[in-house]
Amino acid sequence: MEISSGPIGSCSKENQKTYLEWFNFADSDGDGRITGSDAIKFFGMSNLSRQDLKQVWAISDSKRQGYLGFNEFIGAMQLVSLAQAGHEITSDLLKSDVDFENLKPPSMEGLDALIAKKRTSKSSDPDINVSPPVETSPSVSWFSSKSSKKVPLSSVTSIFDGLKRLYIQKLKPLEVTYRFNDFVSPLLTNSDFDAKPMVMLLGQYSTGKTTFIKHLLKSGYPGAHIGPEPTTDRFVVVMSGTDERSIPGNTVAVQADMPFNGLTTFGTAFLSKFECSQMPHPLLEHITFVDTPGVLSGEKQRTQRAYDFTGVTSWFAAKCDLILLLFDPHKLDISDEFKRVISSLRGHDDKIRVVLNKADQVDTQQLMRVYGALMWSLGKVLNTPEVMRVYIGSFNDKPVNEAAVGPIGKELFEKEQDDLLLDLKDIPKKACDRRINEFVKRARAAKIHAYIISHLKKEMPAMMGKAKAQQRLVDNLVDEFRKVQREFHLPPGDFPNVEHFREVLTGYSIDKFEKLKPKMIQAVDDMLGYDIPELLKNFRNPYD
């Protein structure tokens, strides 16, 4: 499966040298990015119509980041060159047999004169380095700085940078004040915003999770084990790297450039069952996979894991862009542990896809019954009237067993597999929208958490009987949640899990909590009502 469509962005060394000089000229801030305002000035020299340039930007900035890096800039220039040659600019053009490698740079009116003028204005003429510029985010130091100094709007050059700025200035103070990181989710770091989209695979042992990843990569990954018994005994993050290697969990969790710092809260018992597998692969440059241990069933469930398995899956679910629940025709039962895991995915229903794997192991009549049984089982666990989409297929490197499923079954499998692969291909393009969606969900959750904490504080007596009052509040947490819901007119579905909240709350003295600070709540409301819409408006297609 290839995420990128066609060889756009690749070019000869001679053309790359030209494009690098153009890129450095167009990049007004010198931060390795071409923003919308940069593009309007620079692309206008092509004398193309606004409609053509709108299409060029839309295709080049397919991830909707609000800027073009060096490779995207080359792709944009190649599209401009094709438009000048009379081609219609559509995404289908990328799949055509155009020789992008040797495509001549476009004609840019007056550009050579402007570059020559810029050269003469410098005292020395630096050598042009053909290696592409390193994209450095102006927000690299935002999270390490202890200063509360506001980040200027001018340093925001993408939607992600804007979200980082809003988090630092408006949401993080609320989270810190009401200890959101202890109750719900760890504080966000720079790497959480910059991380590649993630896909997590969940299912009982031997349902084909590791094989599924291997099938997509067309190769194994370091540390992968496949067998009929429970072979994957740990959480394995498969991501892009310069060479093939496995990194132990304790090391991964403390690396600032990886989004896994929050996993330290699950302790050494979990981190010893966690590792990162790195390898160079074009698909991994766009997506990171999370392989998980097989969910236990039957007698094996009585042997408790040394860490909070459900808590870990819930943590990954919040970070992931897609969650695949894998079943096979011989393992349709949803065990107690699997039920707890699926329940922990509450609030992430839009990310869940169900895959009936190894479906060619049964004939068509049996498959029909298996499908019905799976839908019935899922309906009991998910408690929703809507039917969840189930993809049917055999996701491995072997040809489909046509003897069992027949020609019609084979055609069905191929269509279903194509649908699922299209879903996966769309992940990088939709990553920006998902990141905004998760950010808004987090802000709403932080607001509700602040209301709950401040309400509990308000219910505590000023002087005597504090221990008794705390115990009463902990015991009657459901009623306290209802009071908060009625007082602030909040939707009941947005409230946290009562049992988990109670468990964390018992370790705190409610009297030490902060009172409600309306200014902090107002700042988050302003962020949701004005700042985020304004941010999206600023980084939309500059030719809209």
C-alpha positions in Angstrom: 0.0 0.0 0.0 1.5 3.3 -1.0 0.3 6.5 0.7 1.8 9.0 -1.8 0.2 9.1 -5.2 2.8 9.2 -8.0 6.4 10.4 -8.0 5.5 14.1 -7.5 8.2 15.9 -5.5 11.1 13.9 -6.9 13.3 15.7 -9.4 16.8 15.7 -10.9 19.8 17.2 -8.9 20.0 20.1 -11.3 16.3 20.9 -10.8 16.5 20.4 -7.0 19.3 23.0 -6.9 17.1 25.5 -8.8 14.1 24.7 -6.6 16.1 25.1 -3.4 17.2 28.6 -4.5 13.6 29.5 -5.3 12.4 28.0 -1.9 14.9 30.1 0.1 13.8 33.2 -1.8 10.1 32.5 -1.3 10.5 31.6 2.4 10.1 35.1 3.9 10.6 34.1 7.5 13.5 31.7 6.9 11.8 28.9 8.9 11.8 26.3 6.2 8.1 26.8 5.3 6.2 28.5 2.5 3.1 30.0 4.1 -0.1 31.1 2.3 1.1 34.7 2.1 4.5 33.6 0.8 2.7 31.5 -1.9 0.5 34.4 -3.1 3.6 36.5 -3.8 5.7 33.8 -5.3 3.2 31.7 -7.3 1.8 34.9 -8.8 4.9 35.1 -11.0 3.7 32.0 -12.9 0.8 34.1 -14.4 -1.6 31.2 -13.9 -5.2 31.8 -13.1 -6.4 32.0 -9.4 -8.4 28.8 -10.0 -5.3 26.9 -11.2 -3.2 28.1 -8.3 -6.0 27.1 -5.9 -5.8 23.6 -7.2 -2.0 23.6 -7.0 -2.1 24.6 -3.3 -4.9 22.1 -2.5 -3.0 19.1 -3.9 0.4 20.2 -2.5 -1.0 20.9 1.0 -3.1 17.7 1.0 -2.5 17.3 4.8 -4.0 20.8 5.4 -1.0 21.9 7.5 -1.3 25.5 6.2 2.2 25.6 4.7 4.5 23.8 2.2 7.8 22.2 3.2 10.6 21.7 0.6 9.2 18.5 -0.9 5.7 19.9 -1.1 7.1 23.1 -2.7 8.8 21.0 -5.4 5.5 19.2 -6.0 3.7 22.5 -6.3 6.3 23.8 -8.8 5.9 20.7 -10.9 2.1 21.2 -11.0 2.6 24.8 -12.0 4.9 23.6 -14.9 2.2 21.1 -16.0 -0.5 23.8 -15.8 1.6 26.1 -18.0 1.9 23.3 -20.5 -1.9 23.1 -20.7 -2.6 20.2 -18.4 -5.8 20.4 -16.2 -4.7 20.4 -12.6 -6.5 17.5 -10.8 -5.3 14.9 -8.3 -5.6 12.3 -11.1 -2.7 14.1 -12.7 -0.4 12.6 -10.0 -1.3 9.1 -11.1 -0.5 9.8 -14.8 2.7 8.7 -16.6 4.3 12.2 -16.4 8.1 12.0 -15.9 8.3 14.2 -12.8 11.9 13.4 -12.4 12.9 15.3 -15.5 10.1 17.8 -15.7 11.5 21.3 -16.4 10.9 24.0 -13.8 8.1 26.4 -14.6 8.5 29.8 -16.1 8.4 32.4 -13.3 8.2 36.0 -14.7 10.9 38.3 -13.2 12.1 35.8 -10.7 15.7 35.6 -12.0 16.1 39.4 -11.7 14.7 39.4 -8.1 17.1 36.6 -7.1 20.1 38.3 -8.7 19.2 41.6 -6.9 18.9 39.7 -3.6 22.4 38.1 -4.2 24.1 41.5 -4.9 22.6 43.0 -1.8 24.5 40.4 0.3 28.1 41.0 1.2 29.0 37.4 0.5 27.5 34.9 -1.8 27.0 31.6 0.2 27.2 28.3 -1.5 23.9 26.7 -2.2 23.5 23.4 -0.4 21.5 20.9 -2.4 20.2 19.1 0.7 16.7 20.3 1.6 16.3 22.7 4.5 15.5 21.2 7.9 11.9 22.2 8.8 12.3 23.7 12.3 9.1 24.7 14.1 9.2 28.1 15.8 7.6 26.4 18.8 10.4 24.0 19.6 11.2 25.7 22.9 7.6 26.5 23.9 7.2 23.5 26.2 10.7 23.6 27.8 10.5 27.3 28.8 9.3 27.9 32.3 8.4 31.5 31.4 4.8 32.3 31.0 5.6 34.9 28.3 3.1 34.8 25.5 4.1 33.4 22.2 3.6 36.1 19.5 1.1 35.4 16.7 3.7 36.1 14.1 5.6 32.9 15.1 2.6 30.8 14.1 3.2 29.4 10.7 0.9 26.4 10.6 -2.3 25.0 12.2 -0.3 22.8 14.5 1.8 25.7 15.7 -1.4 27.6 16.3 -2.8 24.8 18.4 0.5 24.7 20.4 0.2 28.4 21.1 -3.4 28.1 22.2 -2.6 25.1 24.4 0.3 26.9 26.2 -1.6 30.2 26.7 -5.2 29.1 27.3 -5.7 25.4 28.0 -2.6 24.3 29.9 -3.1 26.8 32.8 -6.6 25.4 33.3 -5.3 21.8 33.2 -2.5 22.5 35.7 -4.7 24.4 38.1 -7.3 21.6 38.4 -4.8 18.7 38.0 -6.3 17.4 34.8 -3.1 15.5 34.1 -3.6 13.4 37.2 -7.2 12.5 36.6 -7.7 12.3 32.9 -4.7 12.7 30.6 -1.0 13.8 31.0 -0.1 17.4 29.9 0.7 17.6 26.2 4.2 18.1 24.9 5.7 19.3 21.6 6.0 15.8 20.3 2.2 15.1 20.9 1.4 17.8 18.3 4.1 16.8 15.8 3.6 13.0 15.9 2.6 11.1 12.8 -0.9 9.7 12.7 -1.2 6.3 14.6 -3.2 3.2 13.9 -3.8 0.7 16.8 -4.7 -3.0 16.3 -6.7 -4.7 19.0 -8.0 -8.3 19.2 -7.6 -11.7 20.8 -4.4 -13.7 20.2 -3.8 -15.1 16.8 -6.5 -13.0 15.0 -3.7 -11.7 12.7 -2.7 -8.3 14.1 1.0 -8.6 13.5 0.4 -10.3 10.1 -1.9 -7.4 9.2 1.0 -4.9 9.8 3.4 -7.1 7.9 0.9 -7.3 5.0 0.8 -3.5 4.7 4.5 -3.1 5.0 5.2 -6.0 2.7 7.9 -7.1 5.2 8.4 -8.0 8.8 9.5 -5.4 11.4 12.2 -5.8 14.1 10.9 -7.9 17.0 7.8 -9.2 15.1 6.7 -12.8 16.1 3.9 -14.6 14.4 2.3 -17.9 15.5 -0.9 -19.6 16.5 -0.1 -19.2 20.2 0.0 -15.7 22.0 3.3 -14.5 20.5 3.1 -10.7 20.8 3.4 -10.2 24.6 4.0 -6.5 24.6 2.8 -3.2 23.1 5.0 -2.5 20.0 5.0 0.8 18.3 6.2 0.4 14.7 7.5 3.7 13.3 9.9 5.2 10.8 13.6 5.3 11.5 17.0 5.5 9.7 17.9 1.9 10.4 16.2 -1.3 11.7 16.3 -1.5 15.5 14.2 -2.2 18.6 14.2 0.4 21.5 13.2 -0.7 25.0 10.1 1.0 26.6 11.9 2.8 29.4 14.1 4.5 26.8 11.2 5.4 24.5 9.2 6.9 27.3 11.9 9.5 28.2 12.7 10.6 24.7 11.5 14.2 24.2 11.0 13.8 20.4 8.5 10.9 20.8 4.9 11.3 22.0 5.1 8.5 24.7 6.2 10.4 27.8 2.7 10.0 29.3 3.2 6.2 29.5 5.5 6.6 32.4 2.4 6.9 34.6 1.8 3.1 34.1 5.1 2.3 35.8 8.0 0.0 35.1 5.8 -3.1 35.0 4.2 -1.8 31.8 7.4 -0.2 30.3 9.1 -3.5 30.4 6.3 -4.8 28.2 6.6 -1.9 25.7 9.0 -1.3 22.9 9.5 0.8 19.8 10.4 -0.9 16.5 12.0 1.4 13.9 12.7 0.7 10.3 13.0 2.8 7.1 9.8 2.4 5.1 7.8 4.8 2.9 4.5 3.9 4.6 5.9 4.5 8.0 6.9 8.1 7.0 3.1 8.8 7.0 1.7 6.4 9.6 2.8 4.8 12.9 1.3 1.4 13.9 0.6 0.1 17.4 0.7 -3.7 17.7 -0.9 -4.9 21.0 -0.8 -8.2 23.0 -3.6 -10.5 22.3 -6.6 -9.9 24.6 -7.0 -12.9 27.0 -10.1 -15.1 27.2 -11.3 -18.1 29.2 -9.1 -19.4 32.1 -6.2 -17.1 31.1 -8.2 -14.1 32.2 -7.7 -15.1 35.8 -4.0 -14.5 35.6 -3.8 -10.8 36.1 -1.4 -8.7 34.0 1.2 -6.8 36.0 0.0 -3.5 34.6 -3.3 -1.7 33.8 -4.0 -3.2 30.3 -7.3 -1.4 29.9 -5.8 1.9 31.0 -2.9 1.6 28.5 -5.3 0.8 25.6 -7.4 3.8 26.6 -4.3 6.0 26.6 -3.3 4.9 23.1 -7.0 5.2 21.9 -6.8 8.9 22.7 -3.6 9.3 20.7 -4.6 7.2 17.7 -6.3 8.2 14.5 -7.8 4.8 13.8 -8.5 1.7 16.0 -8.9 -1.7 14.3 -10.7 -4.4 16.2 -9.7 -7.7 14.7 -11.7 -10.9 14.9 -11.4 -14.2 13.1 -14.2 -16.7 12.3 -13.1 -19.1 15.1 -12.8 -16.4 17.8 -16.0 -14.5 17.9 -16.6 -14.6 21.7 -15.9 -11.3 23.4 -14.3 -12.1 26.7 -14.6 -10.1 29.9 -11.2 -8.5 29.3 -12.0 -7.7 25.6 -15.3 -6.2 26.8 -13.5 -3.9 29.3 -11.0 -2.9 26.5 -13.9 -2.0 24.1 -15.6 -0.1 26.9 -12.4 1.9 27.5 -12.7 3.1 23.9 -15.8 5.1 24.9 -15.6 8.6 23.3 -13.6 7.3 20.3 -16.3 5.6 18.4 -15.6 7.5 15.2 -12.1 6.0 15.1 -13.2 2.3 15.5 -13.2 -0.1 12.5 -14.1 -3.8 12.9 -12.2 -6.3 10.7 -13.3 -9.9 10.3 -9.9 -11.4 9.3 -9.1 -14.8 8.0 -12.6 -15.0 6.5 -11.5 -17.3 3.7 -11.1 -20.1 6.3 -14.9 -20.8 6.1 -17.2 -21.3 3.2 -19.8 -18.7 2.1 -22.7 -20.2 4.1 -20.6 -20.4 7.3 -19.3 -16.8 6.7 -22.9 -15.5 6.6 -23.6 -17.1 10.0 -20.3 -15.9 11.4 -21.0 -12.3 10.3 -24.4 -12.4 11.9 -23.0 -13.8 15.2 -20.2 -11.1 15.2 -22.8 -8.3 14.7 -24.9 -9.7 17.6 -21.9 -9.9 19.9 -20.8 -6.4 19.1 -24.3 -5.0 19.6 -24.3 -6.4 23.1 -21.0 -4.8 24.0 -21.2 -1.4 22.2 -24.8 -0.7 23.4 -25.6 1.4 20.3 -28.6 1.0 18.0 -26.4 1.7 14.9 -24.8 -1.1 13.1 -21.0 -0.8 13.0 -19.2 -1.3 9.7 -17.4 -4.6 9.5 -14.7 -5.2 6.9 -14.4 -8.8 5.7 -11.2 -10.1 4.3 -8.0 -12.1 4.7 -5.2 -9.7 5.4 -2.1 -11.7 4.8 0.3 -12.4 1.9 -1.4 -15.6 0.9 -3.8 -15.7 -2.0 -7.5 -15.9 -1.0 -8.7 -19.5 -0.6 -11.1 -19.5 -3.6 -12.0 -23.2 -3.0 -13.7 -22.2 0.2 -15.3 -18.9 -0.7 -15.9 -19.2 -4.4 -15.4 -16.6 -7.1 -18.1 -14.3 -5.6 -16.5 -14.4 -2.2 -13.1 -13.6 -3.7 -14.5 -10.6 -5.4 -16.2 -9.5 -2.2 -12.9 -9.8 -0.2 -11.0 -7.8 -2.7 -13.6 -4.9 -2.6 -13.6 -5.0 1.2 -9.8 -4.9 1.4 -9.7 -2.0 -1.0 -12.3 -0.1 1.1 -10.2 -0.6 4.3 -7.0 0.4 2.5 -8.6 3.5 1.2 -9.6 4.3 4.8 -6.0 3.9 5.8 -4.7 6.0 2.9 -7.0 8.9 4.0 -5.4 9.0 7.5 -2.5 11.3 6.7 -4.8 13.7 4.8 -7.3 13.8 7.6 -4.6 13.9 10.4 -4.9 17.7 10.8 -8.7 17.6 11.1 -8.4 14.8 13.6 -5.8 16.7 15.6 -8.1 19.7 15.8 -11.0 17.4 16.8 -9.0 15.8 19.6 -7.9 19.2 20.8 -11.4 20.4 21.0 -12.5 17.2 22.8 -9.7 17.7 25.3 -10.6 21.3 26.0 -14.3 20.3 26.7 -13.1 17.5 29.0 -10.7 19.9 30.8 -13.6 22.4 31.3 -15.9 19.8 32.8 -13.1 18.5 35.0 -12.5 22.1 36.3 -16.2 22.4 37.1 -16.2 19.1 39.0 -13.1 19.8 41.0 -14.2 23.3 42.0 -17.7 22.0 42.9 -16.1 19.4 45.2 -14.0 22.1 46.8 -17.1 24.2 47.4 -18.9 21.4 49.2 -16.1 21.0 51.8 -16.6 22.7 55.2 -14.4 25.6 56.2 -13.2 24.3 59.5 -14.5 21.1 61.2 -15.4 17.6 59.8 -13.3 17.7 56.6 -12.5 14.0 56.6 -16.1 13.0 57.0 -17.2 15.5 54.3 -14.6 14.1 51.9 -15.7 10.5 52.4 -19.4 11.6 51.8 -18.4 13.3 48.6 -16.4 10.3 47.3 -19.2 7.9 48.2 -21.9 10.0 46.5 -19.9 11.0 43.4 -22.7 10.2 41.0 -25.0 12.7 42.7 -22.3 15.3 42.7 -21.7 14.8 39.0 -25.5 15.4 38.5 -25.4 18.6 40.5 -22.5 19.9 38.3 -24.4 18.9 35.2 -27.5 20.7 36.2 -25.7 23.8 37.5 -23.7 24.4 34.3 -26.0 22.8 31.8 -23.5 20.2 30.6 -24.1 17.1 28.5 -24.0 13.9 30.7 -22.1 12.0 28.0 -19.1 14.3 28.4 -18.5 13.4 32.1 -15.6 11.1 33.1 -15.9 7.5 34.2 -17.2 7.7 37.9 -15.2 4.7 39.1 -11.9 5.8 37.7 -12.5 9.4 39.0 -13.3 8.0 42.5 -10.2 5.9 42.5 -7.9 8.8 41.7 -9.8 11.2 44.0 -9.2 9.0 47.1 -5.5 9.9 46.9 -6.2 13.6 47.2 -7.3 16.1 49.9 -10.3 17.8 48.3 -9.8 20.8 50.6 -6.5 21.5 48.8 -8.2 21.9 45.4 -8.7 25.3 43.7 -12.0 27.3 43.6 -13.6 28.0 40.3 -11.7 30.7 38.3 -14.2 32.1 35.8 -11.4 33.9 33.9 -9.7 30.6 33.0 -13.0 29.1 31.9 -13.7 32.2 29.8 -10.2 31.9 28.2 -11.0 28.3 27.1 -14.5 29.3 25.9 -12.9 32.2 23.8 -10.4 29.7 22.4 -13.2 27.3 21.3 -15.5 30.0 20.0 -13.1 32.5 18.3 -9.4 31.5 18.3 -9.7 28.0 16.7 -12.1 29.1 14.0 -9.8 32.1 13.3 -6.8 29.8 13.1 -8.5 27.5 10.6 -9.5 30.6 8.6 -5.9 31.9 8.5 -4.5 28.6 7.2 -7.0 27.6 4.7 -6.2 27.6 1.0 -4.9 31.1 0.3 -6.7 31.2 -3.1 -10.1 30.5 -1.7 
